[in-house]
Every structure is written in structure tokens, then in C-alpha cells.
């Protein structure tokens, strides 16, 4: 946190984390010992104001959770606490406030809960983005698209293995990457911890491909019905 070169832009850069997780997965499988990532968060030393507590951290956290899951991790514990800038939950004026990383957890829950991970391969592109997917217990699909570009909107063309009738889109977004506010599915978390998602965008496709525009610095969770 004391490194002046570390900003919220740093959180959006591609990291070497997948290689470490692949190594953990390999050793875990070899010895039949499950692994879990504990006491983890975005910037060492309690986090950094203007980086750890802004919306860029939500995109970082969402990508992190998916990458751990795709490498057979059994879970992650985000470090939290009073006075820590990266805490997903903070107190302000006597009320509990959900911060951007908490909204990343919501997006991960809605995009993965009860599902089985399936490969999501990106084509040959030059954008800073990622895609993750799973098949749900009811045989629907969930696809999470993360656009970590700071100024470029991305049109993701999703190719499915079989035709689908409808898609439902719920977005993780904020006024800007530097904002300490966020929403998921058009809704905010109430101070008592309750959350009710807003009406999702719905679109009939009736084919085995569709295109979704994901604005710069945001993410989308798509349910394929």
C-alpha cells in the first residue's frame, strides 16, 4: 500500500495469479489435498485508499473468484476489518455499508451458485477482458463477462454448443472505476444486508450464438435459458 506506483489501474492489469493457482491445483490433485485461499485481498498492508475501495477492486475480485474456482480451489476468504480499505463491508455513520468487493461476491454468487464449471475460451483478441461459464442444475448456462478496459466497450459474441431460446442479463457496474459505489442487477445492498435484484434485461435469441455489449469497466452475468 505504501508503493506510490500502485493505483486502481494496477488491479486491472493481467497478473501471474493463474500460474500460481495452476501449480496449487497440480499439487492438490497429486496428493488429494484440497486447498483454499485465506486472508486474501487486493493490496498488501490493509489496502490503499482510492484503489482497494473503488469499483476497479470489484472487477479484480470477481475475476479472482472465478480463477480460483476454475483451478479447483475450495473457496476464498477475503480479509476484512475496521480501518482496512479493502474490506468488502465497512461502517459509516453508524450503518453497515457494502463496498464494491461485496458486489463482486454477489455477481459471483448469481453467476456460479450450484453450477458446474465448463470451459469458456476467448478468441484471439487484444482486449483486457475475461469470460467464465458454468452449467446449472436445471441445465441452463451462466456466463460471466468481465471488461477490464478503462475506455473501450466490448461486444462479446458468445458461441454456444447448442441453441438457446432466451438470455437474461444482470450487470455489475458503477459510475466509474474510481467510484466507491456499485450496483448489481440494478440494485444496491441495504444497510441490513438484504438484497433484491432488479428486473433483468431479457432477450429472445433462438439460436446458438448471441452478442452482449459490456461497457468499459463493468461486468455482466448472463443466464442462457
C-alpha positions as CSV (number, residue, x, y, z in Angstrom):
1,X,0.0,0.0,0.0
2,X,2.9,2.3,0.6
3,X,4.2,1.9,-3.0
4,X,3.3,5.1,-4.9
5,X,3.1,3.3,-8.2
6,X,0.2,1.1,-7.1
7,X,-3.2,2.6,-8.1
8,X,-6.6,1.2,-9.1
9,X,-5.2,0.8,-12.6
10,X,-2.8,-1.8,-11.2
11,X,-5.8,-4.0,-10.2
12,X,-7.0,-4.1,-13.8
13,X,-3.8,-5.5,-15.3
14,X,-3.3,-9.1,-16.1
15,X,-1.4,-10.9,-13.4
16,X,0.5,-14.1,-12.9
17,X,-2.1,-15.5,-10.5
18,X,-3.4,-18.2,-12.8
19,X,0.1,-19.8,-13.0
20,X,0.3,-20.0,-9.2
21,X,-3.2,-21.4,-9.0
22,X,-2.4,-24.0,-11.7
23,X,0.6,-25.1,-9.6
24,X,-1.6,-25.3,-6.4
25,X,-4.1,-27.3,-8.4
26,X,-1.5,-29.7,-9.6
27,X,-0.1,-30.4,-6.1
28,X,-3.6,-30.5,-4.6
29,X,-4.6,-33.2,-7.1
30,X,-1.4,-35.1,-6.8
31,X,-1.8,-35.6,-3.0
32,X,-5.6,-35.5,-2.9
33,X,-5.4,-32.5,-0.5
34,X,-7.9,-29.7,-1.2
35,X,-6.7,-26.1,-1.0
36,X,-8.4,-22.8,-0.1
37,X,-7.1,-19.2,-0.4
38,X,-7.3,-17.5,3.0
39,X,-6.7,-14.0,4.4
40,X,-6.6,-12.6,0.8
41,X,-7.3,-9.2,-0.7
42,X,-6.2,-6.8,-3.3
43,X,-3.3,-4.7,-2.0
44,X,-1.0,-5.9,0.8
45,X,-0.9,-3.8,4.0
46,X,-4.5,-3.1,4.7
47,X,-5.3,-1.8,1.2
48,X,-5.0,1.6,-0.3
49,X,-7.5,4.4,-0.4
50,X,-8.6,5.2,-4.0
51,X,-7.6,1.7,-5.2
52,X,-8.7,-1.0,-2.8
53,X,-12.1,0.6,-2.0
54,X,-13.2,1.6,-5.5
55,X,-15.1,-0.3,-8.3
56,X,-11.9,-1.5,-10.0
57,X,-11.5,-3.8,-7.0
58,X,-14.8,-5.4,-7.7
59,X,-13.7,-6.4,-11.2
60,X,-10.4,-7.7,-9.7
61,X,-12.3,-9.7,-7.1
62,X,-14.8,-11.2,-9.5
63,X,-12.1,-12.4,-11.8
64,X,-10.1,-13.8,-8.8
65,X,-13.0,-15.8,-7.5
66,X,-13.6,-17.4,-10.9
67,X,-10.0,-18.1,-11.5
68,X,-9.7,-19.9,-8.1
69,X,-12.9,-21.9,-8.9
70,X,-11.6,-22.9,-12.3
71,X,-8.4,-24.2,-10.7
72,X,-10.4,-26.4,-8.3
73,X,-9.9,-24.1,-5.2
74,X,-12.4,-24.9,-2.5
75,X,-13.0,-21.3,-1.6
76,X,-11.6,-17.9,-0.7
77,X,-11.6,-15.8,2.5
78,X,-11.4,-12.1,1.8
79,X,-9.6,-10.3,4.6
80,X,-11.8,-7.7,6.3
81,X,-11.9,-5.4,9.3
82,X,-12.3,-1.9,10.7
83,X,-9.9,0.6,9.1
84,X,-8.9,-1.7,6.2
85,X,-9.5,0.0,2.8
86,X,-10.1,-3.3,1.0
87,X,-12.8,-4.5,3.4
88,X,-16.0,-5.6,1.5
89,X,-18.1,-4.3,4.3
90,X,-17.5,-1.0,6.2
91,X,-19.1,1.0,8.9
92,X,-20.1,4.6,8.1
93,X,-22.3,6.9,10.2
94,X,-23.3,4.0,12.3
95,X,-24.5,1.9,9.4
96,X,-23.0,-1.1,7.6
97,X,-22.2,-0.4,4.0
98,X,-21.5,-2.9,1.3
99,X,-18.4,-1.8,-0.7
100,X,-17.5,-2.7,-4.3
101,X,-15.9,-6.1,-3.5
102,X,-19.2,-7.2,-1.8
103,X,-21.0,-6.6,-5.1
104,X,-18.3,-8.8,-6.8
105,X,-19.4,-11.6,-4.4
106,X,-23.0,-11.1,-5.4
107,X,-22.1,-11.3,-9.1
108,X,-20.1,-14.4,-8.4
109,X,-23.0,-16.0,-6.5
110,X,-25.6,-15.2,-9.2
111,X,-23.2,-16.5,-11.9
112,X,-22.0,-19.7,-10.3
113,X,-24.2,-20.8,-7.4
114,X,-24.8,-24.6,-7.7
115,X,-23.2,-24.7,-11.1
116,X,-20.5,-26.9,-12.7
117,X,-17.7,-25.1,-14.4
118,X,-17.4,-25.5,-18.1
119,X,-14.7,-24.1,-20.4
120,X,-15.1,-20.5,-21.7
121,X,-12.5,-19.7,-24.3
122,X,-11.8,-16.3,-25.5
123,X,-10.9,-15.8,-29.2
124,X,-7.8,-14.0,-30.5
125,X,-8.5,-10.5,-29.1
126,X,-6.4,-7.7,-27.8
127,X,-8.7,-6.5,-25.0
128,X,-8.2,-6.8,-21.3
129,X,-11.2,-9.0,-20.5
130,X,-12.2,-12.4,-19.3
131,X,-15.0,-14.9,-19.7
132,X,-16.2,-17.6,-17.3
133,X,-19.1,-20.1,-17.5
134,X,-20.9,-22.9,-15.8
135,X,-23.8,-25.2,-16.4
136,X,-26.6,-25.0,-13.8
137,X,-28.5,-27.8,-12.1
138,X,-31.6,-27.0,-14.3
139,X,-29.4,-27.3,-17.5
140,X,-29.3,-23.6,-18.1
141,X,-26.0,-21.9,-18.6
142,X,-24.4,-19.0,-16.8
143,X,-21.8,-16.9,-18.5
144,X,-19.8,-14.1,-16.7
145,X,-18.1,-11.5,-19.0
146,X,-15.7,-9.0,-17.4
147,X,-14.5,-5.9,-19.3
148,X,-11.4,-4.5,-17.6
149,X,-10.7,-2.0,-20.3
150,X,-10.9,1.6,-19.0
151,X,-12.3,3.2,-22.1
152,X,-13.2,0.5,-24.6
153,X,-16.7,-1.0,-24.7
154,X,-16.6,-4.7,-25.8
155,X,-19.1,-6.6,-27.9
156,X,-18.8,-10.2,-26.8
157,X,-20.1,-12.7,-29.3
158,X,-20.9,-15.9,-27.3
159,X,-20.9,-19.2,-29.2
160,X,-23.0,-21.9,-27.5
161,X,-22.7,-25.7,-28.0
162,X,-26.5,-25.9,-28.6
163,X,-29.3,-23.5,-29.5
164,X,-31.0,-21.5,-26.7
165,X,-34.2,-19.6,-26.6
166,X,-33.6,-16.6,-24.2
167,X,-30.9,-14.8,-22.4
168,X,-31.2,-12.9,-19.1
169,X,-28.5,-10.2,-18.4
170,X,-27.6,-8.8,-14.9
171,X,-24.9,-6.2,-14.8
172,X,-22.1,-5.3,-12.3
173,X,-21.5,-1.6,-12.7
174,X,-20.6,1.7,-11.2
175,X,-20.5,5.4,-12.2
176,X,-16.7,4.9,-12.8
177,X,-13.8,2.6,-12.0
178,X,-12.8,5.1,-9.3
179,X,-16.2,5.3,-7.7
180,X,-16.7,3.7,-4.3
181,X,-20.3,2.9,-5.3
182,X,-21.6,-0.1,-7.2
183,X,-24.7,-1.9,-8.1
184,X,-25.6,-5.5,-9.3
185,X,-28.7,-6.2,-11.3
186,X,-29.6,-2.6,-11.0
187,X,-29.9,-2.8,-7.2
188,X,-28.0,-1.9,-4.1
189,X,-27.5,-3.8,-0.8
190,X,-29.5,-2.4,2.1
191,X,-27.8,-1.4,5.3
192,X,-29.3,-4.5,7.0
193,X,-27.7,-6.8,4.4
194,X,-30.8,-7.6,2.4
195,X,-30.6,-7.5,-1.4
196,X,-33.3,-7.8,-4.0
197,X,-32.1,-7.8,-7.6
198,X,-33.9,-5.6,-10.1
199,X,-35.5,-6.7,-13.3
200,X,-33.0,-8.4,-15.6
201,X,-32.6,-7.5,-19.2
202,X,-34.2,-10.2,-21.3
203,X,-33.7,-11.0,-25.0
204,X,-35.0,-13.8,-27.2
205,X,-32.2,-15.3,-29.3
206,X,-33.5,-18.7,-30.6
207,X,-30.0,-19.7,-31.9
208,X,-26.6,-20.9,-30.7
209,X,-24.9,-17.6,-30.5
210,X,-25.6,-14.1,-29.2
211,X,-23.8,-10.7,-28.7
212,X,-23.7,-8.8,-25.5
213,X,-22.2,-5.3,-25.2
214,X,-20.3,-4.9,-21.9
215,X,-19.3,-1.3,-21.3
216,X,-15.7,-0.3,-20.3
217,X,-15.1,-1.1,-16.6
218,X,-18.0,-3.3,-15.9
219,X,-19.2,-6.9,-16.0
220,X,-22.3,-8.9,-17.0
221,X,-23.7,-12.2,-15.7
222,X,-25.8,-13.8,-18.5
223,X,-28.2,-16.7,-17.9
224,X,-28.8,-18.7,-21.0
225,X,-32.3,-20.3,-20.9
